[in-house]
Amino acid sequence: MMREALAGEGGMTPSGDALQPLAAGALAAVVGFASAFTIVLQGLRAAGATPLEAAAGLMAVCLIQGVASIALSLRLRMPISIAWSTPGAVLLIATGTPAGGFPVTVGAFMLTGLLIVIAGLWRGFGEAVAAIPRSLAAAMLAGVLLDLCLAPVHALGAMPHLALPIIIAWALAWRFARRYAVPVTVLVAAIVIGLSTTLPAATLTHVWPVPVLVVPGFDLGAVVNIALPLFIVTMASQNVPGLAVLNGNGYHPPIGSLFVWTGLASILAAPVGGMTVNLAAITAALCAGPEAHPDANRRWIASIALGGTYIVFGLFAGLAAAFIASAPPVLIQTVAGLALLASLASALMGALVREDDRVPAIVTFVTAASGVAVLGIGAAFWGLIAGGVLVGLNRLGRS
């Protein structure tokens, strides 16, 4: 009855009533995919995947997050939007290929999914993760993002005639159509790359992605360098903000159950190269907010549309991977860097919001940004440790 009343007040027809959430969900998927698929592909390649394995991984993560969005939204009748971990993909780029290659990365994906499941089942473990100061988690993410966000500047120095149109397009779109700045940037980059690069004919035979089964390997170094940082980044930068978006729009889903299902989905996608999936944050706002529907009880349809759109995108992952593989890496990094500027700004704000934690957060940031590995352990982990030690010292002896 509430839906009919709201529809009557807004003058919305039955067809418009159905179209609005469908359009909002499809738009959210387009924005989410266009803003980060290059980062995901680059992260998988940096982690040791071949072009075919990267395409299969992109396909797997699109399909699994699409199915998970549809299933959870139908079950809970809430706009539950599932997405890949973009900060996690950036972490893969910064970490590089582990000893043992992509199979070890796949094993780390599975361990990350298992940790998320444990966080959902074991309240004490979830509380321990939540106890990590958010300022340090944000600072670690900012340190990981910094190098990639410098890519547009490096690209201007290396090939200004190709990088400048991409940067100008992003700046103009950011000024006049901010929500579409990243998709516009991707479109202009695709035109620039298409005019300056010849796509090898051999890659066209793999336009449709083929699942490539990767037998997972397990290595202690990958656990410390990939699985643990990926888990922390996913929880702090995706799941917690995703829950905040849902709660802010009046939805209170069972948290433990969501973690269990997203963790299981991550484990399921891993053997095909799919990286960790989690609650969406930015795209969740498009599906859970008034833009999706004036009636909160109808917004779950938007997440159904989002899931269906992601499944369609997954079927064309091979073409996306072939295009990215043939493009100059610095241009792909430019698009990724521009897309992540807002994330860097948000992470820096989160890192510095508490005055008492600012110095520990800066220590975490500079350590993570250094890229220096000690004892075979990556800088992101050491940044979190260094900042945590300072936080502990600062609070020592206080009530």
Secondary structure as the mmCIF struct_conf table of DSSP 4:
data_model
#
loop_
_struct_conf.conf_type_id
_struct_conf.id
_struct_conf.beg_label_comp_id
_struct_conf.beg_label_asym_id
_struct_conf.beg_label_seq_id
_struct_conf.end_label_comp_id
_struct_conf.end_label_asym_id
_struct_conf.end_label_seq_id
HELX_RH_AL_P HELX_RH_AL_P1 MET A 2 GLY A 10
TURN_TY1_P TURN_TY1_P1 GLY A 11 GLY A 11
HELX_RH_AL_P HELX_RH_AL_P2 PRO A 14 ALA A 46
TURN_TY1_P TURN_TY1_P2 ALA A 47 GLY A 48
HELX_RH_AL_P HELX_RH_AL_P3 PRO A 51 LEU A 76
TURN_TY1_P TURN_TY1_P3 ARG A 77 ARG A 77
BEND BEND1 MET A 78 MET A 78
STRN STRN1 ILE A 82 TRP A 84
HELX_RH_AL_P HELX_RH_AL_P4 THR A 86 THR A 95
HELX_LH_PP_P HELX_LH_PP_P1 THR A 97 PRO A 98
TURN_TY1_P TURN_TY1_P4 ALA A 99 GLY A 100
HELX_RH_AL_P HELX_RH_AL_P5 PHE A 102 LEU A 121
HELX_RH_AL_P HELX_RH_AL_P6 ARG A 123 ALA A 130
TURN_TY1_P TURN_TY1_P5 ALA A 131 ALA A 131
BEND BEND2 ILE A 132 ILE A 132
HELX_RH_AL_P HELX_RH_AL_P7 ARG A 134 CYS A 149
TURN_TY1_P TURN_TY1_P6 LEU A 150 LEU A 150
HELX_RH_AL_P HELX_RH_AL_P8 ALA A 151 ALA A 158
HELX_RH_AL_P HELX_RH_AL_P9 PRO A 160 PHE A 176
HELX_RH_3T_P HELX_RH_3T_P1 ARG A 178 TYR A 180
HELX_RH_AL_P HELX_RH_AL_P10 ALA A 181 SER A 196
HELX_LH_PP_P HELX_LH_PP_P2 THR A 198 PRO A 200
HELX_RH_3T_P HELX_RH_3T_P2 ALA A 201 HIS A 206
BEND BEND3 VAL A 207 TRP A 208
HELX_RH_AL_P HELX_RH_AL_P11 LEU A 220 ALA A 222
HELX_RH_PI_P HELX_RH_PI_P1 VAL A 223 ALA A 227
HELX_RH_AL_P HELX_RH_AL_P12 LEU A 228 THR A 234
HELX_RH_PI_P HELX_RH_PI_P2 MET A 235 ASN A 239
HELX_RH_AL_P HELX_RH_AL_P13 VAL A 240 GLY A 248
TURN_TY1_P TURN_TY1_P7 ASN A 249 GLY A 250
HELX_RH_AL_P HELX_RH_AL_P14 ILE A 255 ALA A 269
HELX_RH_3T_P HELX_RH_3T_P3 ALA A 270 VAL A 272
TURN_TY1_P TURN_TY1_P8 GLY A 273 GLY A 273
STRN STRN2 VAL A 277 LEU A 279
BEND BEND4 ALA A 281 ALA A 281
HELX_RH_AL_P HELX_RH_AL_P15 ILE A 282 ALA A 288
BEND BEND5 GLY A 289 GLY A 289
TURN_TY1_P TURN_TY1_P9 PRO A 290 ALA A 292
BEND BEND6 PRO A 294 ASP A 295
HELX_RH_3T_P HELX_RH_3T_P4 ALA A 296 ARG A 298
TURN_TY1_P TURN_TY1_P10 ARG A 299 ARG A 299
HELX_RH_AL_P HELX_RH_AL_P16 TRP A 300 LEU A 315
TURN_TY1_P TURN_TY1_P11 PHE A 316 PHE A 316
HELX_RH_AL_P HELX_RH_AL_P17 ALA A 317 SER A 326
BEND BEND7 ALA A 327 ALA A 327
HELX_RH_AL_P HELX_RH_AL_P18 PRO A 329 ALA A 339
TURN_TY1_P TURN_TY1_P12 LEU A 340 LEU A 340
HELX_RH_AL_P HELX_RH_AL_P19 LEU A 341 LEU A 352
BEND BEND8 VAL A 353 ARG A 354
HELX_RH_3T_P HELX_RH_3T_P5 GLU A 355 ASP A 357
HELX_RH_AL_P HELX_RH_AL_P20 ARG A 358 SER A 370
STRN STRN3 VAL A 374 VAL A 374
TURN_TY1_P TURN_TY1_P13 LEU A 375 GLY A 376
STRN STRN4 ILE A 377 ILE A 377
HELX_RH_AL_P HELX_RH_AL_P21 ALA A 379 ARG A 395
TURN_TY1_P TURN_TY1_P14 LEU A 396 GLY A 397
#
